[in-house]
């Protein structure tokens, strides 16, 4: 009996020892595998820019604080998560709610056209209300240096006089609330339809451009239909269009000499903005080799370069000669250059006229000399 217990005890001890050995071995193997996985992850770690994207900084605007007010262009409808505001602040390296504040609402404008002639009312689509909604966000109002009102598409040509009144009302409010701010008025709304274009240009010229107390940024809108910048709805820009608007505004809103965004490198690598976005420039353009056409000689549009990085943006094209212009058919001289066209007998409107060095000397009604040099 004692032998049986002794054998049983030995068996139990054996099992315990084997169990301990296996546990230690498994733990060691697991640690080694874990270490191998860690090494593998580290060896396949992606570059920082592949993880978080490239970061570009155009200028140091440490002394400027912005407020942006706008419409759906500022919201970024159909822009794949971007608007002109996001691109512009990216170019300038501004941080939201620190370096800039924005309140952009789709369908908004200086005056909400849906109010029609209820001019004493104010809606959530009026910039007079939208600028006031930022009061609680902007703590240090004296620090704001620039307030940019950018839009225009939602203005109505039928209420230009009310748009003018609202522009004045906003100016008076901003002068009291943001005493150190420069006010900008920037037309960026555009359309591929001629009728809408004409209405927008009328609003811009009669209301925006004549706004006292604002810096008017002329030609800030981009003719998006020529740059494939419209989204499928034909109203809002696509990401290319928003980027083009922002690039143009970046140069127009900056009074100081700046570097073109195309030549700026990512803060974390050597990739330049222009390597990714081929046709985005922020310093305006300069034209070289332009030649105006004459009546008889062709002209040239000139090569267009970025004024900041000197990249050739478009090659010169040929402009046809005007040709002579004869406002008075009976005159033998070009009204543009004064050169003689007729010398001899010519037929005009099925009637014969005789000229000598551009001077009419005979007409169908009179065989005598009837005119001296004209």
C-alpha positions in Angstrom: 0.0 0.0 0.0 2.8 2.4 0.9 4.4 1.5 -2.5 1.3 2.6 -4.3 1.1 6.0 -2.5 4.8 6.5 -3.2 4.3 5.9 -6.9 1.3 8.2 -7.0 3.3 11.0 -5.3 6.2 10.6 -7.7 3.8 10.8 -10.6 2.2 14.0 -9.3 5.6 15.6 -8.7 6.6 14.7 -12.3 3.4 16.3 -13.7 4.0 19.5 -11.7 7.6 19.8 -12.9 6.6 19.2 -16.5 3.9 21.8 -16.2 6.3 24.4 -14.8 8.9 23.7 -17.6 6.2 24.1 -20.3 4.9 27.3 -18.8 8.4 28.9 -18.7 9.1 27.7 -22.2 5.7 29.1 -23.5 6.3 32.4 -21.8 9.8 32.7 -23.3 8.5 31.9 -26.7 5.7 34.4 -26.5 8.2 37.1 -25.4 10.5 36.3 -28.3 7.6 36.4 -30.8 6.4 39.7 -29.3 9.9 41.1 -29.7 10.0 40.0 -33.3 6.7 41.7 -34.0 7.9 44.9 -32.4 11.0 44.8 -34.6 8.9 44.2 -37.6 6.6 47.1 -36.9 9.6 49.5 -36.4 11.3 48.4 -39.5 8.1 49.1 -41.6 7.3 52.4 -39.9 6.0 54.9 -42.5 7.6 58.3 -42.9 5.9 61.1 -40.9 4.5 62.8 -44.0 2.8 59.6 -45.2 1.0 59.4 -41.9 0.0 63.0 -41.2 0.4 64.5 -44.7 2.8 67.3 -45.8 2.7 70.6 -44.0 3.5 73.8 -45.8 3.9 77.3 -44.3 4.0 80.3 -46.7 4.6 83.2 -44.3 5.0 84.1 -40.7 1.9 86.1 -39.8 2.6 86.2 -36.1 1.5 89.9 -35.9 -1.8 89.4 -37.7 -5.1 88.0 -36.5 -7.9 87.3 -39.0 -11.6 86.9 -39.1 -13.1 85.3 -42.2 -16.8 85.7 -43.0 -18.3 84.0 -46.1 -20.8 81.7 -47.7 -20.8 78.1 -49.0 -17.5 78.8 -50.7 -16.1 79.3 -47.2 -17.8 76.2 -45.9 -16.3 74.1 -48.7 -19.4 72.6 -50.3 -18.2 69.9 -52.8 -14.6 70.6 -51.9 -13.7 67.2 -50.5 -13.4 68.6 -47.0 -11.6 71.8 -48.1 -12.6 75.4 -48.7 -10.8 78.6 -49.7 -10.5 79.3 -46.0 -8.7 76.0 -45.2 -6.4 76.3 -48.1 -5.6 80.0 -47.5 -4.8 79.4 -43.8 -2.7 76.4 -44.7 -0.7 78.6 -47.1 -0.2 81.2 -44.3 0.4 78.7 -41.5 -2.5 80.0 -39.4 -4.1 78.1 -36.5 -7.9 78.1 -36.1 -9.3 80.0 -33.1 -5.8 81.3 -32.4 -4.5 83.1 -35.5 -7.9 83.2 -37.2 -11.6 82.9 -36.6 -14.2 82.1 -39.2 -17.9 82.0 -39.6 -19.0 80.9 -43.0 -22.7 80.0 -43.7 -24.1 78.5 -46.9 -26.5 80.8 -48.7 -25.3 83.9 -46.8 -24.4 87.4 -48.0 -24.4 91.0 -46.8 -28.1 90.9 -47.3 -30.4 87.8 -47.3 -32.3 88.1 -50.5 -35.0 85.8 -49.1 -36.1 88.7 -46.9 -37.1 90.6 -50.0 -38.2 94.1 -49.0 -38.4 93.4 -45.2 -35.3 95.6 -44.8 -35.6 96.0 -41.1 -35.3 92.3 -40.5 -32.1 90.2 -40.0 -31.7 86.5 -40.6 -29.1 83.9 -40.0 -28.0 84.4 -43.6 -27.1 88.1 -43.1 -23.5 88.9 -42.6 -24.6 91.6 -40.2 -25.7 88.7 -37.9 -22.9 86.3 -38.7 -20.1 88.7 -37.7 -21.9 89.3 -34.4 -22.1 85.6 -33.7 -18.3 85.5 -33.4 -18.4 87.9 -30.4 -18.2 85.1 -27.8 -15.4 83.3 -29.6 -13.1 86.2 -30.1 -11.9 87.1 -26.6 -9.2 89.7 -27.5 -11.0 91.9 -30.0 -8.2 94.5 -30.0 -5.8 91.9 -31.4 -7.8 91.4 -34.6 -6.0 93.1 -37.5 -8.0 91.9 -40.5 -11.6 91.1 -41.2 -12.3 89.5 -44.6 -15.8 89.4 -46.1 -15.6 87.1 -49.1 -18.5 85.9 -51.2 -21.0 87.5 -53.5 -22.8 84.7 -55.2 -25.9 85.0 -53.0 -26.3 88.7 -53.4 -29.3 89.8 -55.4 -29.1 92.4 -58.2 -32.6 93.5 -57.2 -31.4 94.6 -53.7 -28.2 96.4 -54.4 -29.2 99.5 -52.4 -29.9 97.3 -49.4 -26.6 95.5 -49.8 -24.9 98.9 -49.7 -26.8 99.8 -46.5 -25.7 96.5 -44.9 -22.1 97.1 -45.9 -22.2 100.4 -44.0 -23.9 98.9 -41.0 -21.2 96.2 -40.7 -18.5 98.7 -41.1 -19.9 100.8 -38.2 -20.2 97.7 -36.0 -16.6 96.5 -36.8 -15.2 100.0 -36.1 -16.6 99.8 -32.6 -16.0 96.2 -31.8 -12.7 95.6 -33.6 -11.0 99.0 -33.5 -7.7 97.9 -34.9 -9.0 95.8 -37.8 -8.7 96.5 -41.5 -11.8 95.6 -43.4 -11.6 93.7 -46.7 -14.3 93.1 -49.2 -13.5 90.3 -51.6 -15.8 89.2 -54.5 -15.2 85.5 -55.2 -18.6 84.2 -56.3 -18.7 83.2 -59.9 -20.8 81.3 -62.4 -20.3 79.6 -65.7 -23.5 81.2 -67.0 -23.3 84.6 -68.7 -26.5 86.0 -67.2 -25.3 85.2 -63.7 -21.8 86.6 -64.4 -23.3 89.9 -65.6 -25.4 90.2 -62.4 -22.5 89.4 -60.2 -20.2 91.9 -61.9 -22.9 94.6 -61.5 -23.2 93.9 -57.8 -19.4 94.0 -57.4 -18.9 97.2 -59.3 -21.9 99.1 -57.8 -21.9 97.9 -54.2 -18.6 96.1 -53.3 -16.2 98.3 -55.1 -17.7 101.5 -53.9 -17.8 100.4 -50.2 -16.2 103.2 -48.1 -13.9 102.0 -45.2 -13.1 98.7 -46.9 -10.1 97.6 -48.9 -11.7 96.2 -52.1 -9.8 93.3 -53.6 -10.4 93.6 -57.3 -10.6 90.5 -59.6 -10.4 88.1 -56.6 -12.9 85.8 -58.2 -11.5 83.2 -60.4 -13.2 82.4 -63.7 -13.7 78.8 -62.6 -15.2 77.5 -65.8 -11.9 78.2 -67.6 -9.9 76.2 -65.0 -12.1 73.2 -64.6 -12.7 74.5 -61.1 -16.5 73.9 -60.8 -17.9 70.8 -59.2 -20.7 68.8 -60.9 -23.5 71.1 -59.6 -22.0 74.0 -61.7 -22.4 76.4 -58.7 -19.7 75.4 -56.2 -16.0 75.0 -56.8 -14.3 71.6 -56.6 -11.1 71.2 -54.6 -9.1 72.6 -57.6 -11.3 75.7 -57.7 -11.1 76.3 -54.0 -7.3 76.0 -54.1 -7.2 78.5 -57.0 -9.3 81.0 -55.2 -7.2 80.7 -52.0 -4.0 81.0 -54.0 -5.2 84.2 -55.6 -6.4 85.6 -52.3 -3.1 84.7 -50.6 -1.3 87.2 -52.8 -4.0 89.8 -52.9 -4.5 90.0 -49.1 -0.8 90.3 -48.4 0.7 93.8 -48.5 4.2 92.5 -47.8 6.6 90.8 -50.3 6.1 87.0 -50.0 7.3 83.8 -51.3 5.2 81.8 -53.8 3.6 78.8 -52.2 4.8 76.6 -55.2 8.4 77.0 -54.0 7.8 76.3 -50.3 9.0 73.0 -49.0 7.2 70.8 -46.5 8.3 71.5 -42.9 9.1 67.8 -42.5 10.7 66.8 -45.8 12.0 68.3 -49.1 8.8 68.0 -51.1 7.7 71.3 -52.5 4.0 72.5 -52.7 4.5 72.9 -56.4 5.6 69.3 -56.8 2.1 68.2 -55.7 -0.1 71.0 -57.0 1.3 72.0 -60.3 -0.7 75.2 -61.1 -1.1 76.9 -57.8 0.8 80.2 -57.3 0.2 83.0 -54.8 2.2 86.0 -56.0 0.2 87.3 -59.0 1.7 87.2 -62.5 4.0 89.2 -64.8 3.9 89.3 -68.6 7.0 89.3 -70.8 7.2 90.0 -74.5 3.7 91.4 -75.0 3.1 93.2 -78.3 -0.1 95.0 -79.3 -1.4 94.2 -82.8 -1.8 97.0 -85.4 -4.0 97.2 -88.5 -1.5 95.3 -90.5 0.8 93.5 -88.0 0.1 90.7 -85.7 0.6 91.0 -82.0 1.7 88.7 -79.1 -0.1 88.1 -75.8 3.3 87.6 -74.1 4.6 84.8 -71.8 3.0 84.8 -68.4 5.2 84.0 -65.3 4.5 83.7 -61.6 5.7 87.0 -60.1 7.1 85.1 -57.1 8.9 82.0 -58.4 9.2 83.0 -62.1 7.7 79.7 -63.3 6.2 80.0 -66.8 2.5 79.7 -66.5 1.4 80.1 -70.1 3.2 80.7 -73.4 2.6 83.6 -75.6 -0.1 83.3 -78.3 -0.5 85.2 -81.5 -3.0 88.0 -81.8 -4.4 88.7 -85.2 -4.0 92.0 -86.9 -7.0 94.3 -86.5 -7.3 95.2 -90.1 -8.2 98.7 -91.3 -11.4 100.2 -89.9 -13.6 102.5 -92.0 -16.3 104.0 -89.8 -17.4 106.1 -92.8 -17.6 104.0 -95.9 -17.0 107.1 -98.0 -13.7 107.8 -96.4 -10.7 106.5 -98.0 -8.6 106.4 -94.8 -8.5 104.0 -91.9 -10.1 105.6 -88.8 -7.5 103.7 -86.6 -4.2 104.3 -88.3 -5.0 107.0 -90.9 -3.4 105.0 -93.7 -4.8 105.2 -97.2 -7.0 102.3 -98.3 -8.4 103.4 -101.6 -6.5 104.7 -104.7 -8.6 104.4 -107.8 -12.1 103.4 -108.5 -13.8 101.0 -106.0 -17.3 99.7 -105.6 -19.1 100.3 -102.3 -22.7 99.2 -101.9 -22.9 98.5 -105.7 -21.9 102.1 -106.5 -18.5 103.3 -107.9 -16.4 105.8 -106.1 -13.1 107.2 -107.2 -10.3 108.0 -104.8 -6.9 109.5 -105.2 -4.6 108.9 -102.2 -7.5 108.3 -100.0 -9.4 111.4 -101.1 -12.8 111.0 -102.7 -12.8 112.8 -106.0 -15.8 111.3 -107.8 -19.1 109.9 -106.6 -22.0 108.2 -108.5 -24.1 111.3 -108.0 -21.6 113.8 -109.4 -18.8 113.3 -112.0 -16.9 116.4 -110.7 -14.4 116.5 -107.9 -16.6 116.7 -104.8 -14.3 116.5 -101.9 -10.9 117.4 -100.7 -8.8 115.3 -98.3 -10.8 114.1 -95.3 
